[in-house]
């Protein structure tokens, strides 16, 4: 059994890669969150649902959970809110009677186009801050890490 002092001395949370990745993701996500929250009142999950539907087209909530690594209850709440505001439409699935296919309405597509354009600008700013070489290296490293995960769904 490991001595608690040995574990404490060896483990440095601030050097732990999963922690650093999470902190970086949170910092960059919060910076962009202001855009969709102030403009549309969206939560992060609502933005992620809208973005997935805008990028990949019609799909089920289960698909969004898998692609976006988002909890089912959060997706359900986001879908309900987006439907209430007229951003998305539900229709019965032809393949699975228990599922519904979600798609963006014209209003939702317009919002996706606007926020997508803002996201491109935000991404460009991040890449400019890092510099082209480091941004490319970071992207390659992140893709490598994603590929290591057996539950990773690459698109």
C-alpha positions as CSV (number, residue, x, y, z in Angstrom):
1,X,0.0,0.0,0.0
2,X,1.3,3.4,-1.0
3,X,2.3,5.9,1.7
4,X,0.0,8.9,1.6
5,X,2.9,11.3,1.7
6,X,4.5,9.6,-1.3
7,X,1.3,10.0,-3.3
8,X,0.9,13.6,-2.2
9,X,4.5,14.4,-3.1
10,X,4.4,12.7,-6.5
11,X,1.0,14.0,-7.6
12,X,0.8,17.6,-8.8
13,X,-2.7,18.5,-9.9
14,X,-1.5,21.5,-11.8
15,X,0.8,19.3,-13.9
16,X,-1.8,16.6,-14.5
17,X,-2.6,16.6,-18.2
18,X,-6.3,15.9,-17.9
19,X,-6.6,18.8,-15.4
20,X,-4.6,21.1,-17.7
21,X,-6.8,20.1,-20.7
22,X,-9.9,20.7,-18.8
23,X,-8.7,24.1,-17.5
24,X,-7.8,25.1,-21.0
25,X,-11.1,24.0,-22.4
26,X,-13.0,25.8,-19.7
27,X,-11.1,29.0,-20.2
28,X,-11.6,29.1,-23.9
29,X,-15.2,27.9,-23.7
30,X,-16.1,30.7,-21.2
31,X,-14.5,33.3,-23.4
32,X,-16.8,32.3,-26.3
33,X,-19.8,31.7,-24.0
34,X,-20.4,35.4,-23.6
35,X,-21.2,35.7,-27.3
36,X,-24.1,33.2,-27.4
37,X,-25.3,33.9,-23.9
38,X,-25.5,37.7,-24.3
39,X,-27.0,37.5,-27.9
40,X,-29.4,34.6,-27.4
41,X,-29.5,33.6,-23.8
42,X,-28.1,30.2,-24.6
43,X,-26.5,27.9,-22.1
44,X,-23.4,26.1,-23.2
45,X,-25.3,22.9,-23.8
46,X,-27.9,24.7,-26.0
47,X,-25.0,26.2,-28.1
48,X,-23.5,22.7,-28.4
49,X,-26.8,21.1,-29.5
50,X,-27.4,23.9,-32.0
51,X,-23.8,23.7,-33.3
52,X,-24.0,19.9,-33.7
53,X,-27.3,20.1,-35.6
54,X,-25.9,22.9,-37.7
55,X,-22.8,21.1,-38.6
56,X,-24.0,17.5,-39.0
57,X,-27.7,18.0,-39.8
58,X,-30.7,16.1,-38.5
59,X,-30.0,13.5,-35.8
60,X,-31.4,12.1,-32.5
61,X,-30.6,13.4,-29.1
62,X,-28.7,10.1,-28.5
63,X,-26.5,11.0,-31.5
64,X,-25.8,14.5,-30.0
65,X,-24.9,12.9,-26.7
66,X,-22.4,10.6,-28.3
67,X,-20.8,13.1,-30.7
68,X,-20.7,15.9,-28.2
69,X,-19.9,13.8,-25.0
70,X,-22.9,15.5,-23.3
71,X,-25.1,14.0,-20.6
72,X,-28.5,12.9,-21.7
73,X,-30.4,15.1,-19.2
74,X,-28.5,18.2,-20.3
75,X,-29.3,17.5,-24.0
76,X,-33.0,16.9,-23.2
77,X,-33.2,20.3,-21.4
78,X,-31.4,22.1,-24.2
79,X,-33.6,20.5,-26.8
80,X,-36.8,21.5,-25.0
81,X,-35.5,25.1,-24.6
82,X,-34.4,25.3,-28.3
83,X,-37.8,23.9,-29.4
84,X,-39.6,26.5,-27.2
85,X,-37.7,29.3,-28.9
86,X,-38.4,28.0,-32.4
87,X,-34.8,27.0,-33.1
88,X,-35.4,23.3,-33.6
89,X,-38.1,20.9,-34.7
90,X,-38.7,17.3,-33.6
91,X,-40.1,14.6,-35.8
92,X,-40.6,10.9,-35.2
93,X,-37.8,8.6,-36.3
94,X,-38.6,6.2,-39.1
95,X,-36.0,3.7,-37.8
96,X,-36.9,3.8,-34.1
97,X,-40.3,4.7,-32.8
98,X,-38.9,5.6,-29.4
99,X,-36.6,8.2,-30.9
100,X,-37.2,11.6,-32.4
101,X,-35.1,13.2,-35.1
102,X,-34.0,16.8,-34.3
103,X,-33.4,19.4,-37.0
104,X,-32.9,23.1,-37.0
105,X,-35.7,25.3,-38.2
106,X,-35.0,28.3,-40.5
107,X,-34.6,30.4,-37.4
108,X,-32.2,28.0,-35.9
109,X,-30.2,27.8,-39.1
110,X,-29.9,31.6,-39.2
111,X,-28.7,31.7,-35.6
112,X,-26.3,28.9,-36.3
113,X,-24.9,30.8,-39.3
114,X,-24.4,33.9,-37.2
115,X,-22.9,32.2,-34.2
116,X,-20.8,30.0,-36.5
117,X,-19.3,33.0,-38.1
118,X,-18.5,34.4,-34.7
119,X,-17.0,31.1,-33.7
120,X,-14.7,31.2,-36.8
121,X,-13.5,34.6,-35.7
122,X,-13.0,33.5,-32.2
123,X,-11.0,30.5,-33.4
124,X,-8.9,32.7,-35.6
125,X,-8.1,34.9,-32.7
126,X,-7.0,32.0,-30.6
127,X,-4.9,30.6,-33.4
128,X,-3.3,34.1,-33.9
129,X,-2.4,34.3,-30.2
130,X,-0.7,30.9,-30.4
131,X,0.9,31.5,-33.7
132,X,0.4,29.3,-36.7
133,X,3.0,26.6,-35.9
134,X,1.9,26.2,-32.3
135,X,-1.8,26.2,-33.2
136,X,-1.2,23.4,-35.7
137,X,0.9,21.4,-33.2
138,X,-1.8,21.8,-30.6
139,X,-4.5,20.7,-33.0
140,X,-2.5,17.6,-34.0
141,X,-1.8,16.8,-30.3
142,X,-5.4,17.1,-29.3
143,X,-6.5,14.9,-32.2
144,X,-3.9,12.3,-31.1
145,X,-5.2,12.4,-27.6
146,X,-8.8,12.0,-28.8
147,X,-7.8,9.0,-30.9
148,X,-6.3,7.3,-27.9
149,X,-9.7,7.2,-26.2
150,X,-11.7,4.0,-27.0
151,X,-14.9,5.9,-26.5
152,X,-13.9,8.7,-28.8
153,X,-16.2,9.4,-31.7
154,X,-14.3,11.2,-34.4
155,X,-16.2,13.0,-37.1
